[in-house]
């Protein structure tokens, strides 16, 4: 029997349901969207559009669907019947009641035809990813990560020790609830089935992909680029597809919340900054499976260890924002034409907080040299930053910049 691990996003769903007539939780396949929403909506009707008869009724008789399934109602896999969105809008506009529709689906909101047109201002949005470190360790603090003294003094009250080897096991195994809850589940078999189901169901829903073998190869090429600048020409060449196809397929991985594109920081003054986003796989276990790093030890000592560590940290920080209902976290990176780079910039209240990710446990002051670049950007204020790494203590290294152990994420 699985023990249910409390999700930080539960409180956000409850908050949204008091503010909006409808709440929509999006996120990749198998991250626990249905389980979490069933927990929050225990006493209301539940329908899943995976059921072919219910789906047909939703698509063909959307006008009477909610007579048979009266609100408040939880509708699973909502992207399969976008015909329901106008009906939901009419109901909300007529009844003016909050928390009547709870929905989840495995696509980003922008891809669900009808959400933006029909339900703008009537729907609360949330993206759910796999378990965060805090959720796995039962830490109640759900503050979005930001490297300020206030954040660290609050987090200090909830710190759990995470042994070095456990970090690499987490990075390798990934954050899918089923794999976290069932340590004896075969990692390889789980992800093989995951990729097959994802391609056969979600990808087919989103677009006509004739060549599923090439799409699987494209996923692998993308996973091998985690932590790098997007290079569509190179991805297209590796897989043997055209560049426009590579662009379309990448947008599918983004729409399914498999891949996150981190935008470069730019304002009118940063003319020398590059314009290409960086690509991150949001589940490092899936990326490790696709790129054939078959054990945590091989991954830890392999050529991609740094890229996987960086992807893991970025993904954890993204989760801390998503779980609070922040649909577009204020996260960027900086790289200019001289190849100076800062891994992550968090923008908050006009202040930029710089971060580097290093998989080692002995950070140096030189790891933060690039932070000085922010001081040269006029009209921008720089806040404290740091190096997120595998050192075990939070210490100040230089000025206001700290060594940040991974357990502070």
C-alpha positions in Angstrom: 0.0 0.0 0.0 1.5 3.4 -1.0 1.6 6.0 1.6 0.4 9.3 0.2 3.2 12.0 0.2 1.7 15.4 0.8 2.1 17.8 -2.1 3.0 21.4 -1.6 0.6 22.3 -4.5 -2.4 21.1 -2.5 -2.6 24.4 -0.5 -2.4 26.3 -3.8 -5.2 24.3 -5.4 -7.4 25.1 -2.3 -6.5 28.7 -2.5 -7.2 28.9 -6.3 -10.6 27.1 -5.8 -11.7 29.9 -3.4 -10.7 32.6 -6.0 -11.9 31.0 -9.3 -14.8 29.0 -10.7 -12.4 26.5 -12.2 -8.9 25.1 -11.4 -6.7 23.5 -14.0 -3.6 21.4 -13.0 -1.3 20.6 -15.9 1.9 18.6 -15.8 3.6 15.6 -17.4 2.2 12.1 -17.4 2.4 10.2 -14.0 3.5 13.0 -11.7 0.5 12.5 -9.5 -1.9 15.2 -10.7 -5.0 12.9 -10.4 -3.9 11.5 -7.0 -3.4 15.0 -5.6 -6.6 16.4 -7.0 -8.6 13.4 -5.7 -7.1 14.1 -2.3 -8.2 17.8 -2.4 -11.6 17.1 -3.9 -12.6 14.0 -1.9 -16.3 14.6 -1.8 -17.1 15.6 -5.3 -18.0 13.8 -8.6 -15.1 12.4 -10.6 -15.0 11.7 -14.3 -12.1 10.7 -16.5 -12.0 11.4 -20.3 -9.8 8.3 -20.6 -13.1 6.4 -20.6 -14.1 6.3 -24.2 -17.8 6.5 -23.6 -17.5 9.5 -21.3 -15.1 11.1 -23.8 -17.5 10.7 -26.7 -20.3 12.2 -24.7 -18.1 15.2 -23.7 -17.1 15.7 -27.4 -20.4 15.1 -29.0 -22.9 16.3 -26.4 -21.0 18.9 -24.5 -24.2 20.9 -24.0 -25.7 18.2 -21.8 -22.5 16.8 -20.3 -22.8 18.7 -17.1 -26.4 17.7 -16.6 -25.1 14.1 -16.3 -22.0 15.2 -14.3 -23.2 18.1 -12.3 -20.6 20.5 -10.7 -18.7 20.5 -8.4 -16.9 18.0 -10.5 -13.3 16.8 -11.1 -12.6 16.1 -14.9 -9.5 14.1 -15.6 -7.6 14.3 -18.9 -9.5 17.5 -19.9 -7.4 18.1 -23.0 -9.2 15.2 -24.7 -12.4 17.2 -24.9 -11.7 21.0 -25.4 -15.5 21.2 -26.4 -16.2 21.4 -22.6 -14.4 24.7 -22.1 -17.2 26.9 -23.5 -19.8 25.0 -21.4 -17.7 25.6 -18.3 -17.4 29.3 -19.1 -21.2 29.5 -19.5 -21.8 27.7 -16.2 -19.4 29.9 -14.3 -20.8 33.1 -15.8 -24.3 32.0 -14.9 -23.8 30.7 -11.4 -21.0 32.9 -10.1 -19.8 30.1 -7.8 -16.2 29.4 -6.9 -14.5 25.9 -7.0 -17.0 24.2 -9.3 -14.6 22.6 -11.8 -11.3 20.9 -11.1 -9.4 19.7 -14.1 -6.1 18.1 -15.0 -4.3 17.3 -18.2 -0.8 16.5 -19.4 -0.4 19.5 -21.6 0.6 23.1 -21.0 -2.3 25.5 -20.7 -1.4 27.3 -23.9 -1.8 24.0 -25.8 -5.3 23.3 -24.5 -7.4 24.9 -27.1 -10.1 26.9 -25.4 -8.4 27.7 -22.0 -7.1 31.1 -23.0 -10.1 32.0 -25.2 -12.9 30.7 -23.0 -11.7 30.8 -19.5 -9.4 33.8 -19.1 -10.0 35.4 -15.7 -12.3 32.5 -14.6 -9.7 29.8 -14.1 -6.8 29.3 -11.7 -3.8 27.6 -13.2 -1.1 25.4 -11.7 1.7 23.2 -13.1 2.6 20.1 -11.1 6.0 18.2 -11.7 7.4 15.2 -9.9 8.3 15.1 -6.2 10.5 17.9 -4.9 13.3 17.2 -2.4 11.2 19.0 0.2 8.2 16.8 -0.5 10.2 13.6 -0.4 11.7 14.6 3.0 8.4 15.7 4.4 9.4 19.4 4.7 6.4 21.6 5.1 8.1 24.9 4.1 6.8 25.7 0.6 8.5 29.1 0.1 9.8 29.6 -3.5 13.6 29.5 -3.5 15.4 32.8 -3.4 18.9 33.2 -2.0 18.2 35.9 0.6 19.0 35.8 4.3 15.3 35.7 5.2 14.8 32.6 3.0 17.8 30.8 4.5 16.9 31.6 8.1 13.4 30.2 7.6 14.7 27.1 5.7 17.2 26.4 8.4 14.4 25.4 10.7 13.4 22.6 8.3 16.8 21.2 7.2 17.2 17.5 6.7 20.5 15.8 6.1 20.8 14.4 2.6 23.9 12.1 2.2 26.0 12.7 -0.9 25.2 9.4 -2.5 21.5 9.9 -2.0 21.7 13.1 -4.1 23.0 11.1 -7.1 20.5 8.4 -6.5 17.7 11.0 -6.6 19.2 12.6 -9.8 19.4 9.2 -11.5 16.1 7.7 -10.4 14.1 10.9 -11.1 11.2 12.4 -9.4 8.2 10.3 -10.6 6.0 9.4 -7.6 5.7 5.8 -8.5 9.5 5.3 -8.6 10.0 7.3 -5.4 7.3 5.3 -3.5 8.4 1.9 -4.8 12.2 1.5 -4.4 12.1 -2.0 -5.8 10.4 -0.9 -9.1 12.7 -1.5 -12.1 13.9 1.9 -13.2 14.6 0.8 -16.8 11.2 -0.9 -17.3 9.4 2.0 -15.8 10.9 4.6 -18.1 10.7 2.3 -21.2 6.9 2.1 -20.6 6.8 5.8 -19.8 8.4 6.8 -23.1 6.2 4.4 -25.1 3.0 5.6 -23.5 4.0 9.3 -23.8 4.7 8.9 -27.5 1.7 6.8 -28.3 -0.8 8.9 -26.4 0.2 12.5 -25.6 2.4 13.1 -28.6 -0.2 11.7 -31.0 -2.8 13.9 -29.3 -0.7 17.0 -30.0 0.4 16.4 -33.5 0.6 14.0 -36.4 3.9 12.3 -35.9 4.3 9.7 -38.5 7.7 8.5 -37.4 7.6 7.5 -33.8 11.1 5.9 -33.9 12.6 9.2 -35.0 10.6 11.1 -32.3 12.1 8.7 -29.7 15.5 9.4 -31.2 14.8 13.2 -31.0 13.9 12.8 -27.3 17.3 11.1 -26.7 19.2 13.9 -28.6 17.3 16.5 -26.6 18.1 14.7 -23.3 21.8 14.7 -24.3 21.6 18.5 -24.7 20.2 19.1 -21.2 21.9 22.2 -19.7 23.0 23.5 -23.1 21.8 26.3 -25.4 19.1 25.1 -27.8 20.7 24.1 -31.1 18.0 23.1 -33.5 20.4 22.6 -36.5 22.4 20.1 -34.5 19.3 18.3 -33.1 17.8 18.1 -36.7 21.1 16.7 -38.0 21.5 14.1 -35.3 18.0 12.7 -35.9 17.8 13.2 -39.7 14.9 15.6 -39.8 14.4 19.1 -41.0 15.0 22.1 -38.8 11.3 23.1 -38.8 10.4 19.6 -37.7 12.9 19.8 -34.9 11.4 23.1 -33.8 7.9 21.6 -33.8 9.0 18.5 -31.9 10.8 20.6 -29.3 7.6 22.6 -28.8 5.8 19.3 -28.2 8.3 18.4 -25.4 7.8 21.8 -23.9 4.0 21.6 -24.1 4.1 18.3 -22.4 6.2 19.7 -19.6 9.1 17.3 -20.3 11.5 20.1 -21.3 11.8 23.6 -19.9 13.3 26.4 -21.9 15.2 28.9 -19.7 15.1 32.3 -21.2 18.2 34.5 -21.5 18.1 37.6 -19.4 17.8 40.7 -21.6 16.9 44.3 -21.1 17.4 47.3 -23.4 20.9 47.7 -22.2 22.2 44.1 -22.4 22.8 44.3 -26.1 25.7 41.9 -25.9 23.6 39.2 -24.3 22.7 36.2 -26.5 19.0 35.5 -27.4 19.0 31.7 -27.5 17.3 29.8 -24.6 18.8 27.0 -22.6 17.2 23.6 -22.6 16.6 21.5 -19.4 14.9 18.1 -18.9 12.6 18.5 -16.0 12.9 14.9 -14.9 16.6 13.9 -14.6 15.6 10.2 -14.3 13.9 10.3 -17.7 17.0 12.1 -19.2 19.3 9.5 -17.7 17.2 6.7 -19.1 17.2 8.2 -22.6 21.0 8.9 -22.6 21.7 5.4 -21.2 23.4 6.3 -17.9 22.2 3.1 -16.3 23.4 3.5 -12.7 23.8 6.5 -10.3 27.5 5.7 -10.1 28.1 5.8 -13.8 26.2 9.0 -14.1 28.0 10.7 -11.1 31.4 9.9 -12.7 30.4 10.5 -16.3 30.9 13.3 -18.8 27.4 14.6 -18.3 27.5 14.7 -14.4 27.7 18.6 -14.3 24.8 19.0 -16.8 22.6 16.6 -14.8 23.4 18.3 -11.5 22.5 21.7 -13.0 19.3 20.3 -14.5 18.3 18.8 -11.2 18.9 22.1 -9.3 17.0 24.2 -11.9 14.1 21.7 -11.8 13.9 21.9 -8.0 13.9 25.7 -8.1 11.1 25.6 -10.8 9.1 23.2 -8.7 9.2 25.6 -5.7 7.6 28.3 -7.9 5.1 26.1 -9.7 3.9 24.6 -6.4 2.9 28.1 -5.2 0.9 28.7 -8.4 3.5 30.9 -10.1 2.9 29.8 -13.7 5.9 31.7 -15.2 8.7 31.7 -12.7 11.0 34.8 -13.0 14.0 32.7 -13.9 16.7 33.5 -16.5 20.3 32.9 -17.3 23.0 35.3 -18.6 25.5 34.7 -21.3 27.1 37.4 -23.5 29.1 37.3 -26.7 32.4 37.0 -24.8 31.0 33.7 -23.3 30.7 35.1 -19.8 27.9 33.1 -18.2 25.7 33.0 -15.0 23.8 29.7 -14.7 20.6 31.2 -13.2 19.2 34.7 -12.4 16.1 35.0 -10.2 14.4 38.3 -10.6 12.3 39.6 -7.7 11.1 43.2 -7.2 13.6 44.6 -9.7 16.5 42.8 -8.0 18.6 40.1 -9.7 19.9 37.1 -7.6 22.7 35.2 -9.4 23.4 31.5 -8.9 25.9 29.0 -10.1 25.5 25.2 -10.0 28.6 23.1 -9.3 28.5 19.3 -8.7 31.7 19.5 -6.5 31.8 19.9 -2.7 34.7 22.5 -2.7 33.4 25.8 -4.2 35.8 28.6 -4.8 35.4 32.4 -4.9 36.3 32.3 -8.6 33.0 30.3 -9.2 31.2 33.6 -8.6 33.4 35.9 -10.7 30.7 36.2 -13.4 28.3 37.8 -10.8 30.2 41.1 -11.2 28.7 41.4 -14.7 25.4 42.3 -13.2 26.9 45.3 -11.5 27.8 46.6 -14.9 24.2 46.6 -16.2 22.7 50.0 -15.5 19.4 50.3 -13.8 19.7 46.7 -12.3 20.2 46.0 -8.7 22.0 42.9 -7.7 21.0 40.9 -4.7 22.9 38.2 -2.8 23.7 35.0 -4.8 25.6 31.8 -4.4 26.9 28.5 -5.6 24.5 25.6 -5.2 26.7 22.5 -4.6 27.3 19.4 -2.6 29.1 21.0 0.3 27.3 20.3 3.6 27.1 23.8 5.3 25.6 27.1 4.4 28.5 29.6 4.6 29.3 33.0 3.2 32.1 32.8 0.7 32.5 36.3 -0.7 30.6 39.5 0.2 26.9 38.5 0.4 27.4 35.4 -1.8 27.1 32.0 -0.2 27.9 28.4 -0.6 24.4 26.8 -0.8 24.0 23.1 0.0 21.4 21.3 -2.0 19.3 20.6 1.0 18.5 24.4 1.1 16.6 24.2 -2.2 
